[in-house]
Amino acid sequence: MRHTTMAGTVPAWFSRRSPAAARLLAIGMLGLAASGCLVRQELYDEARAGIQREREEGKKARAEAESARAEAAQRSAQVAALEAELARIEEDVRAREIRLSEATTAEAGLVRRLDELAAMNEELSARLRSAGQSVGQLANERGSLSAELAEARTRLDELRRQQAAAEARAAGVRDVVARLQGMVHAGKVHVGLRGGQLLVEVASDVLFDAGKADVKREGRAVLVEIARVLRTLPDRRFQVAGHTDDGADDGRTRGKSARFPSSWELSAARSVAVVKALIEAGMAPQSLSAAGYGEFAPAATNATKAGRAKNRRIEIGLVAEQEEARETGKGAGETGAVKAP
């Protein structure tokens, strides 16, 4: 198919691909056919400007497609890192099961040895009584073995308790990850571990406008979904920590604004706003606390735009009890520190 102009015809494929270019070609053909007549300069300039706009829009579309591919690759890497952390937890649970089995076998051996010594004690006591000798030494040996057996049973009970606690924590993390998987894939949240404890990270740009501490409507919907999941972990406490970048991307000039003179005040106000939103979404007030770290606990460099965006975040972390923290510290010393992806 061809498009007909006063100067001739223009191929249809050329017109569909670049209307402005087709228009420019038509003007040129018109000028050639006009036998000495001059084409209006403004029509020619308008057609050239249209071609330039189409070129710029094509470049912008290609850049946006490349950015989307990079974001998809990053989200896939985050999911892979999270799956690796879960595999590490399951490996630790299996190692504890092996130690528990070994302790159970040792207990059975001690019981069997104690029974053998008791029988031997009875036999020797009969001999010593007939010979008029003392059985005090054998009684002392039996008491020592009984003390060792009691200590072994105590260690076994402690291993069983730690095993049950580790399995419960691993199951809780797996459940939370599964429930938040949709938002993780959508790039709204990151879920990981820090010091063996659950950590949910939300970019501040999802929750707040620049320099503001009021939760946006779309950010409140994200917090409602997070609260729905965290409510399934009963009797656990969480700390909401606010973080900023080091300057203007948070709506401040080197950390200063009329309402928030410092990054601490902005981050603290944001963490308190998130706590209030989680309480409104059904979480128990006594299970939440707020902290503001400002720009002083960065997750990435502030020298790049991407790094500053990563530093502007809200972290909702599971707070370990003292005894649980000691156990986690021992595990981290054995297997290496566990960090959130």
Stockholm file with secondary structure:
# STOCKHOLM 1.0

chainA/1-341         MRHTTMAGTVPAWFSRRSPAAARLLAIGMLGLAASGCLVRQELYDEARAGIQREREEGKKARAEAESARAEAAQRSAQVAALEAELARIEEDVRAREIRLSEATTAEAGLVRRLDELAAMNEELSARLRSAGQSVGQLANERGSLSAELAEARTRLDELRRQQAAAEARAAGVRDVVARLQGMVHAGKVHVGLRGGQLLVEVASDVLFDAGKADVKREGRAVLVEIARVLRTLPDRRFQVAGHTDDGADDGRTRGKSARFPSSWELSAARSVAVVKALIEAGMAPQSLSAAGYGEFAPAATNATKAGRAKNRRIEIGLVAEQEEARETGKGAGETGAVKAP
#=GR chainA/1-341 SS CEEEETTEEEEHHHHHHCHHHHHHHHHHHHHHHTTTCCCCHHHHHHHHHHHHHHHHHHHHHHHHHHHHHHHHHHHHHHHHHHHHHHHHHHHHHHHHHHHHHHHHHHHHHHHHHHHHHHHHHHHHHHHHHHHTCCCHHHHHHHHHHHHHHHHHHHHHHHHHHHHHHHHHHHHHHHHHHHHHHHHHHTTSEEEEEETTEEEEEEEHHHHCCTTCCSCCHHHHHHHHHHHHHHTTSTTCEEEEEEECCSSGGGTSBTTBCSSCSSHHHHHHHHHHHHHHHHHHTTCCGGGEEEEEEETSSCSSCSSSHHHHHHHSEEEEEEECCHHHHHHHHHHHHHHCCCCCC
#=GC SS_cons         CEEEETTEEEEHHHHHHCHHHHHHHHHHHHHHHTTTCCCCHHHHHHHHHHHHHHHHHHHHHHHHHHHHHHHHHHHHHHHHHHHHHHHHHHHHHHHHHHHHHHHHHHHHHHHHHHHHHHHHHHHHHHHHHHHTCCCHHHHHHHHHHHHHHHHHHHHHHHHHHHHHHHHHHHHHHHHHHHHHHHHHHTTSEEEEEETTEEEEEEEHHHHCCTTCCSCCHHHHHHHHHHHHHHTTSTTCEEEEEEECCSSGGGTSBTTBCSSCSSHHHHHHHHHHHHHHHHHHTTCCGGGEEEEEEETSSCSSCSSSHHHHHHHSEEEEEEECCHHHHHHHHHHHHHHCCCCCC
//
